[in-house]
Amino acid sequence: MHANVPVAQHRGVMWACMALLVCLGLVAIQSVRMGVAGLIVELAQTEVNRWAATPARRGLGELNRVAGYFSDSLGIIADNPWALEGLGALDLARVRVSGTPAEAVAFTRDAHLRFRRALQQRPTSPFLWANIARSKLLLDEIDEEFFKAMRHADELGRWEPASQQTVLFAGLAAWGKLDPGLQQAMTGILRRGSLRNAPKLYEIVKSYRRFDLVCGIGEYNLIAGPDCRRLEGGAKSGRRMNKGNR
């Protein structure tokens, strides 16, 4: 009876080793899958970065081709946040070349859902929060989710140029619906961004003709000077007219 104890112990050790080997094998397979999925995302992102270096309007065929890489990555790792984010960004790019309003809305809703899924894996990403705000703006859904996304994007990406630009664009577009805190946050973005991102932020300000937001910030004087002088001239003319009408 006692002679069987070492045999039983040996079998227990053998089964434990086999279970460990199986676990290690599964971990290794998952690591390989993640590596392949990540490599495909990098390939797709390289294409997107190349587009940014040579700005031009991309056709739907080219956008779909690169979107296919992100989709392939998701086919390997279904919740890959970087693939979801990249595919969402391409969905928004496809909005600009969509054929019908219904198609544009469908692309935007797809983007919004992908950003939300990616956010479950990367809740501290300012870029995901900013893109959620952007997609909500395009859907004309200026609601609590939009405001929440704006606040998180501003808090988490205070010094991130890409996040600053997206949040400022959405904030100026929905300015009349922002509470005083968020309006102040837009001014904060302009002040912080003036240190290294002034030209791009000013282009957004100029597109909305909100020169009043930058004319008191010294770093914008060089690029905003003519517009600020016109703004001041118009204000003085208005004051003179008001005095004349009294």
C-alpha positions as CSV (number, residue, x, y, z in Angstrom):
1,M,0.0,0.0,0.0
2,H,2.8,2.4,0.9
3,A,4.7,1.4,-2.3
4,N,2.0,3.0,-4.4
5,V,2.4,6.4,-2.8
6,P,5.5,7.4,-4.8
7,V,3.7,6.2,-8.0
8,A,0.7,8.4,-7.1
9,Q,2.9,11.3,-6.4
10,H,4.8,10.8,-9.6
11,R,1.6,10.8,-11.6
12,G,0.4,13.9,-9.8
13,V,3.7,15.7,-10.7
14,M,3.4,14.4,-14.3
15,W,-0.2,15.8,-14.7
16,A,0.9,19.1,-13.1
17,C,3.7,19.4,-15.6
18,M,1.5,18.5,-18.5
19,A,-1.0,21.2,-17.4
20,L,1.8,23.7,-17.0
21,L,3.0,22.9,-20.5
22,V,-0.5,23.3,-21.9
23,C,-0.8,26.7,-20.2
24,L,2.6,27.8,-21.5
25,G,1.6,26.7,-25.0
26,L,-1.6,28.6,-24.9
27,V,0.2,31.7,-23.6
28,A,2.8,31.3,-26.4
29,I,0.1,31.0,-29.0
30,Q,-1.7,34.1,-27.7
31,S,1.5,36.0,-27.6
32,V,2.1,35.1,-31.3
33,R,-1.4,36.1,-32.2
34,M,-1.0,39.4,-30.4
35,G,2.3,40.0,-32.1
36,V,0.9,39.3,-35.6
37,A,-2.2,41.5,-34.9
38,G,0.1,44.3,-33.7
39,L,2.3,44.0,-36.8
40,I,-0.7,44.3,-39.1
41,V,-1.8,47.4,-37.2
42,E,1.7,48.9,-37.6
43,L,1.6,48.2,-41.3
44,A,-1.8,50.0,-41.6
45,Q,-0.6,52.9,-39.5
46,T,2.5,53.3,-41.6
47,E,0.2,53.9,-44.6
48,V,-1.9,56.4,-42.6
49,N,1.3,58.3,-41.5
50,R,2.5,58.4,-45.1
51,W,-0.8,60.0,-46.1
52,A,-0.3,62.7,-43.4
53,A,3.1,63.5,-44.8
54,T,1.6,64.1,-48.3
55,P,-1.8,65.7,-47.7
56,A,-4.3,64.8,-50.4
57,R,-7.9,63.6,-50.5
58,R,-8.0,59.8,-50.4
59,G,-10.5,57.9,-52.4
60,L,-12.9,55.4,-50.9
61,G,-10.9,52.5,-52.6
62,E,-7.7,53.5,-50.9
63,L,-9.4,54.0,-47.5
64,N,-11.1,50.7,-47.8
65,R,-7.8,49.0,-48.6
66,V,-6.0,50.2,-45.5
67,A,-9.2,49.6,-43.4
68,G,-8.8,46.0,-44.5
69,Y,-5.5,45.7,-42.6
70,F,-7.2,46.9,-39.4
71,S,-10.1,44.4,-40.0
72,D,-7.5,41.6,-40.5
73,S,-6.0,42.5,-37.1
74,L,-9.4,42.4,-35.5
75,G,-9.9,39.0,-37.0
76,I,-7.0,37.8,-35.0
77,I,-7.6,39.8,-31.7
78,A,-11.2,40.9,-31.7
79,D,-10.8,43.6,-29.1
80,N,-7.4,45.1,-30.2
81,P,-7.9,48.7,-29.2
82,W,-5.4,50.1,-31.6
83,A,-7.1,48.4,-34.6
84,L,-10.5,49.6,-33.4
85,E,-9.2,53.1,-33.1
86,G,-7.5,53.0,-36.5
87,L,-10.6,51.6,-38.1
88,G,-12.7,54.3,-36.5
89,A,-10.5,57.0,-37.7
90,L,-10.8,55.6,-41.3
91,D,-14.6,55.5,-40.8
92,L,-14.5,59.2,-40.2
93,A,-12.3,59.7,-43.2
94,R,-14.8,57.7,-45.3
95,V,-17.5,60.1,-44.2
96,R,-15.9,62.8,-46.4
97,V,-16.1,60.7,-49.5
98,S,-19.4,59.0,-48.9
99,G,-22.0,59.0,-51.6
100,T,-25.1,59.7,-49.6
101,P,-26.1,61.3,-46.3
102,A,-27.3,57.9,-45.0
103,E,-23.9,56.4,-45.8
104,A,-22.1,59.2,-44.0
105,V,-24.2,58.7,-40.9
106,A,-23.6,54.9,-41.0
107,F,-19.8,55.5,-41.2
108,T,-20.0,57.9,-38.3
109,R,-22.0,55.6,-36.1
110,D,-19.5,52.7,-36.9
111,A,-16.7,55.0,-35.9
112,H,-18.4,56.0,-32.7
113,L,-19.0,52.4,-31.7
114,R,-15.4,51.4,-32.5
115,F,-14.0,54.3,-30.4
116,R,-16.3,53.2,-27.5
117,R,-15.1,49.6,-27.7
118,A,-11.4,50.7,-27.8
119,L,-12.0,52.9,-24.8
120,Q,-12.9,49.8,-22.7
121,Q,-9.3,48.7,-23.2
122,R,-7.7,52.2,-23.0
123,P,-9.8,54.4,-20.8
124,T,-7.0,57.0,-20.3
125,S,-6.5,57.7,-24.0
126,P,-7.2,61.4,-24.7
127,F,-7.3,60.6,-28.5
128,L,-10.2,58.1,-28.0
129,W,-12.1,60.6,-25.9
130,A,-11.5,63.3,-28.4
131,N,-12.7,61.1,-31.3
132,I,-15.8,60.2,-29.4
133,A,-16.6,63.9,-29.1
134,R,-15.9,64.4,-32.8
135,S,-18.1,61.5,-33.8
136,K,-20.9,62.8,-31.6
137,L,-20.5,66.3,-33.1
138,L,-20.8,64.8,-36.6
139,L,-24.0,63.0,-35.5
140,D,-25.3,66.2,-34.2
141,E,-25.7,64.6,-30.8
142,I,-24.5,67.3,-28.4
143,D,-25.5,65.5,-25.2
144,E,-24.0,64.4,-21.9
145,E,-21.7,61.8,-23.6
146,F,-20.3,64.6,-25.8
147,F,-19.6,66.8,-22.8
148,K,-18.1,63.9,-20.9
149,A,-15.8,63.1,-23.8
150,M,-14.8,66.7,-24.2
151,R,-13.9,67.0,-20.5
152,H,-11.9,63.7,-20.4
153,A,-10.0,64.6,-23.6
154,D,-9.1,68.0,-22.2
155,E,-7.9,66.6,-18.9
156,L,-6.0,63.6,-20.3
157,G,-4.5,65.3,-23.3
158,R,-3.7,68.8,-22.0
159,W,-0.3,68.8,-23.9
160,E,-1.2,66.5,-26.9
161,P,-1.4,68.6,-30.1
162,A,-3.7,66.2,-31.9
163,S,-6.1,65.9,-29.0
164,Q,-6.1,69.7,-28.6
165,Q,-7.0,70.3,-32.2
166,T,-9.9,67.8,-32.2
167,V,-11.3,69.1,-28.9
168,L,-11.0,72.8,-30.0
169,F,-12.7,72.0,-33.3
170,A,-15.6,70.3,-31.6
171,G,-15.8,72.9,-28.8
172,L,-16.0,75.9,-31.2
173,A,-18.6,74.1,-33.3
174,A,-20.8,73.5,-30.3
175,W,-19.8,76.7,-28.4
176,G,-23.3,77.9,-27.7
177,K,-24.1,74.6,-25.9
178,L,-21.0,74.5,-23.8
179,D,-21.2,75.4,-20.1
180,P,-18.8,78.1,-18.8
181,G,-16.4,75.4,-17.6
182,L,-16.0,73.9,-21.0
183,Q,-15.8,77.3,-22.7
184,Q,-12.9,78.1,-20.3
185,A,-11.3,74.8,-21.2
186,M,-11.2,75.9,-24.8
187,T,-9.4,79.1,-23.8
188,G,-7.0,76.9,-21.8
189,I,-6.3,74.8,-24.9
190,L,-5.5,77.9,-26.9
191,R,-3.1,79.1,-24.2
192,R,-1.3,75.8,-23.8
193,G,-1.3,75.1,-27.5
194,S,0.2,78.5,-28.3
195,L,3.6,77.2,-27.1
196,R,4.1,74.6,-29.9
197,N,0.8,74.2,-31.8
198,A,-0.3,77.8,-32.5
199,P,-0.6,77.8,-36.3
200,K,-2.8,74.7,-36.5
201,L,-5.0,75.9,-33.6
202,Y,-5.3,79.3,-35.1
203,E,-6.5,77.8,-38.4
204,I,-9.4,76.3,-36.4
205,V,-10.1,79.6,-34.7
206,K,-10.0,81.4,-38.0
207,S,-12.5,78.9,-39.6
208,Y,-15.0,79.9,-36.9
209,R,-13.9,83.5,-36.9
210,R,-13.5,83.5,-33.1
211,F,-10.5,85.9,-33.1
212,D,-11.7,87.2,-29.8
213,L,-10.4,84.0,-28.1
214,V,-6.8,84.6,-29.2
215,C,-6.3,88.3,-29.5
216,G,-5.3,88.6,-25.9
217,I,-2.7,85.8,-26.1
218,G,0.7,87.2,-26.9
219,E,2.0,84.1,-28.7
220,Y,-0.7,84.5,-31.4
221,N,0.2,88.1,-32.2
222,L,2.4,87.3,-35.2
223,I,-0.2,85.2,-37.0
224,A,-3.3,86.8,-35.6
225,G,-2.3,90.4,-35.7
226,P,-4.1,91.5,-38.9
227,D,-7.3,89.8,-37.9
228,C,-7.2,91.1,-34.3
229,R,-6.6,94.7,-35.7
230,R,-9.6,94.3,-37.9
231,L,-11.6,93.0,-35.0
232,E,-10.6,95.9,-32.9
233,G,-11.3,98.4,-35.7
234,G,-14.8,96.9,-36.1
235,A,-15.4,97.2,-32.4
236,K,-14.3,100.9,-32.3
237,S,-16.5,101.6,-35.3
238,G,-19.5,100.1,-33.6
239,R,-18.8,102.1,-30.5
240,R,-18.7,105.3,-32.5
241,M,-22.0,104.4,-34.2
242,N,-23.6,103.7,-30.9
243,K,-22.4,107.1,-29.6
244,G,-23.8,108.8,-32.7
245,N,-27.2,107.3,-32.3
246,R,-27.6,108.5,-28.7
